[in-house]
Every structure is written in C-alpha cells, then in structure tokens.
C-alpha cells in the first residue's frame, strides 16, 4: 500500500467575519497518496481553495489535523511552516505573484537562493528552458504575456523539486490556447519530477486528467457520480 503524503482528519477552518464566525471547512477527512494527481472541484464558495491552503500550511486549521509527509502542519509556527513549504512544496496560484522588479530567471531562482541552494540559477535556467522560456529568462514580468508569466510561476514552483505541487486555478486567468499549454506543462512537470499534484479547477478537461476528483459543497466532501476514484486509488472521507 502506498504511504499517504497528505492526510487530513476532521480538518476544520473557521474565520471571523463582520457578523461573527464563518465555518469555511466543516470536518474534512481524506488521504492523498504519493504520486497521485487529485482535482478539487465544486461551486464557488464551496471551500476548494481553502482546502488547498490548509494542505499547504498557508491557512491554519482551527480544528482537526493536517499531516504532510508525516508532519503535523497544525503544530508548526509560521517560521517552521515556511521552512517546511520551502523544502517540500511548490504552489501555483491563479494570479502569478511574480516580483515585478526581478527577471523571470531571478523570480525562479529566488526561493532556492533563500534555501541556500548553491545551484539555484542553474536549476532556474533549466526549468525555464523546460517550459519554453529559455530565450525569455532575462525579461521582466511586464514584458511577458499572461501565459508566459504562468510558465514562470510553474517553473518557480517546480525548480526546487518539491514532493507536493499545489495549484489553485492555474488556468483561470488564461485563454483556451494558453490554458491548454499550461495544463500540458503542469502534468509534464508532475511526470518529470514525480511530485504529488493537487489542483483546484473549474475546467472539466483539467479535472478529467487527474487520477481522482474530489468534490466539495458547502465546506464538506460531497459525493459525485462523475468524481469517482480510479481503480487502486482510495480516499477516506468522513
């Protein structure tokens, strides 16, 4: 049996709103195995992005537990979480979050420099070349198209060779052609680096490429006849 790389048990997220506490996630229990590709789907406001943020330690669960690579993210302080993410996770957002005053090469190399990797720039160059941006690596974000900026974001996430790759609507800001190219690159990076991939998407064609699809509704896991795991892959859901 494959070891779980992500395991959530009764994970909850409650945030304070103007009118009082708001329950965003209401007891999520699931396991994701090493090397699996999982799509998170559901209507807007169902908690998809919040669940992804819990998995990445970018939001702290207010109840239950969130384990990544056997480590309890809910027990870590912010510094420990940052170090854990830096060494084990890559995150891609719908908005590219590139530093505008840095070139594509510098944007990709920066997280690895912060991790004191001596080959940060060599890795950054190789990763940018792999996503088709070798000739553009010295350009600034303002000189790149939206599709090119998302390629830089993908290269930045993948260059440190993370065990877990998280993507939140990675094609949401792109047209059909660029969206398809990013899909292909995302799964290519998964295959090349062997990372576990979890992605939030509204795109059926992207969800269809995943090993398993998990549907959320109103902060809970929801059954969906079109979202069954493929043979050999199991999820524990409360």
C-alpha positions in Angstrom: 0.0 0.0 0.0 1.3 3.4 -0.9 2.1 5.7 2.0 -0.1 8.8 2.3 1.7 12.1 1.5 -1.2 14.2 2.7 -3.7 13.2 5.4 -6.5 15.3 6.8 -8.6 14.2 9.8 -11.7 16.2 10.7 -10.0 19.3 9.4 -11.9 22.5 10.1 -11.5 26.1 9.2 -13.5 28.9 10.9 -12.8 32.5 10.2 -14.1 35.6 11.9 -16.4 37.7 9.7 -18.1 41.0 10.3 -21.2 39.2 11.5 -19.3 36.6 13.6 -17.5 33.3 12.9 -17.9 31.7 9.5 -17.4 28.0 9.0 -15.4 27.6 5.8 -14.5 23.9 6.1 -16.6 21.6 8.2 -14.7 18.4 9.0 -12.7 17.2 6.0 -11.1 13.8 6.3 -9.1 12.5 3.3 -5.9 10.9 2.3 -3.8 11.5 -0.8 -1.1 9.0 -1.7 2.4 9.7 -3.0 2.5 10.4 -6.8 -1.3 10.8 -7.0 -2.9 13.6 -9.0 -6.1 14.9 -7.4 -8.5 17.5 -8.7 -10.6 19.6 -6.2 -13.9 20.7 -7.8 -17.1 22.3 -6.7 -19.1 25.6 -6.9 -17.6 28.9 -5.9 -17.6 29.3 -2.2 -17.5 25.6 -1.5 -14.1 25.7 0.2 -11.8 24.3 -2.6 -9.1 26.9 -2.3 -9.3 27.0 1.5 -8.8 23.2 1.5 -5.7 23.6 -0.8 -4.4 26.3 1.5 -4.8 24.0 4.5 -2.8 21.4 2.7 0.0 23.9 2.0 0.0 25.3 5.5 -1.0 28.7 4.1 -4.1 28.6 6.3 -4.0 27.0 9.7 -6.8 24.6 10.5 -8.9 25.6 13.5 -9.8 22.0 14.3 -8.6 18.5 13.4 -5.2 17.7 11.9 -3.4 18.2 8.7 -0.4 15.9 8.0 2.0 16.4 5.1 4.9 13.9 4.7 4.0 12.7 8.2 4.5 16.2 9.8 1.6 17.9 11.6 1.2 21.3 10.0 -1.2 22.5 12.7 1.6 22.1 15.3 4.1 24.3 13.4 4.7 28.0 13.9 4.9 30.3 10.9 8.7 30.1 10.6 8.6 26.3 10.7 5.8 26.2 8.2 7.7 28.5 5.8 10.8 26.2 6.1 8.7 23.1 5.5 7.0 24.6 2.4 10.3 25.8 1.0 11.8 22.3 1.2 8.8 20.2 0.3 6.1 22.1 -1.6 5.6 24.1 -4.7 2.5 26.4 -5.0 1.0 27.9 -8.2 -1.8 30.5 -8.0 -4.3 31.8 -10.5 -2.6 35.2 -10.1 1.0 34.7 -11.0 2.6 36.5 -7.9 5.8 37.3 -9.7 8.1 40.1 -8.3 7.9 42.8 -11.0 11.4 44.2 -10.4 13.0 40.8 -11.0 13.6 39.0 -14.3 12.0 35.6 -14.9 15.3 34.0 -14.0 15.6 35.9 -10.8 12.0 35.1 -9.9 12.6 31.4 -10.3 15.9 31.4 -8.5 14.9 33.4 -5.5 13.2 30.7 -3.4 16.1 28.4 -4.0 18.6 31.1 -3.0 16.6 31.6 0.2 17.0 27.9 0.8 20.8 28.3 0.3 20.9 26.0 -2.8 24.3 26.6 -4.5 22.9 25.7 -7.9 19.8 28.0 -7.7 20.5 29.8 -11.0 21.4 26.6 -12.9 18.2 25.0 -11.8 16.2 28.1 -12.7 17.7 28.2 -16.2 17.0 24.5 -16.7 13.4 24.8 -15.5 12.7 27.9 -17.6 14.0 26.2 -20.6 11.8 23.2 -19.9 8.7 25.4 -20.1 9.8 27.0 -23.3 11.1 30.3 -21.8 14.9 29.9 -22.4 15.0 32.9 -24.7 12.8 35.0 -22.3 14.5 34.3 -19.0 16.0 37.8 -18.7 12.7 39.5 -19.4 10.7 41.2 -16.6 7.1 40.2 -15.9 5.7 43.3 -17.6 7.5 42.1 -20.8 5.8 38.7 -20.7 2.3 37.7 -21.7 -0.1 36.1 -19.2 0.7 32.6 -20.5 4.4 33.3 -20.2 4.1 34.7 -16.7 2.2 31.5 -15.6 5.0 29.4 -17.1 7.5 31.4 -14.9 5.3 30.6 -11.9 5.2 26.9 -12.8 9.0 26.9 -13.2 9.4 28.6 -9.8 7.2 26.0 -8.2 8.9 23.0 -9.8 12.5 24.0 -9.7 13.2 23.0 -6.1 11.9 19.5 -6.9 9.0 19.6 -4.4 7.4 16.4 -3.2 4.0 18.1 -3.3 2.8 20.5 -6.0 -0.3 22.5 -5.3 -2.1 24.6 -8.0 -5.1 26.9 -7.4 -7.0 27.5 -10.7 -3.7 27.6 -12.7 -5.5 28.2 -16.0 -8.1 30.6 -14.6 -6.6 33.8 -16.0 -5.7 32.4 -19.4 -7.4 31.9 -22.8 -8.1 28.5 -24.2 -4.8 28.0 -26.0 -2.6 29.2 -23.2 -4.7 27.3 -20.7 -4.2 24.1 -22.6 -0.4 24.7 -22.8 -0.3 25.3 -19.0 -2.2 22.0 -18.4 0.3 20.1 -20.5 3.2 21.7 -18.8 1.7 21.1 -15.3 1.3 17.4 -15.9 4.7 17.2 -17.7 6.3 18.7 -14.6 4.4 16.1 -12.4 5.7 13.3 -14.6 9.2 14.6 -14.8 9.7 15.3 -11.1 7.4 12.6 -9.6 5.5 15.1 -7.5 2.1 14.6 -5.9 -0.2 17.1 -7.6 -3.3 18.6 -6.1 -5.2 21.2 -8.1 -8.3 23.4 -7.8 -10.1 23.8 -11.0 -13.3 24.7 -12.7 -12.1 23.3 -16.0 -13.6 19.9 -16.7 -10.9 19.0 -19.2 -8.2 19.6 -16.5 -10.1 17.6 -13.8 -10.5 14.7 -16.3 -6.8 14.3 -16.5 -6.5 13.7 -12.7 -6.3 10.2 -11.1 -9.0 11.2 -8.7 -11.5 14.1 -8.4 -12.8 15.3 -5.0 -16.0 17.4 -5.0 -16.7 19.9 -2.3 -20.0 21.5 -1.4 -20.7 23.9 1.5 -17.4 23.2 3.1 -17.8 19.4 3.1 -16.8 16.5 0.9 -19.7 15.7 -1.4 -20.4 12.5 -3.4 -20.4 12.9 -7.1 -21.1 10.1 -9.6 -18.7 11.7 -12.1 -16.0 12.1 -9.4 -15.1 8.5 -8.6 -11.5 7.4 -7.9 -9.9 5.3 -10.5 -9.1 1.7 -9.6 -6.5 1.3 -6.9 -6.8 4.8 -5.5 -8.8 5.3 -2.3 -9.9 8.3 -0.3 -11.1 8.3 3.3 -13.9 10.8 3.6 -16.0 11.5 6.7 
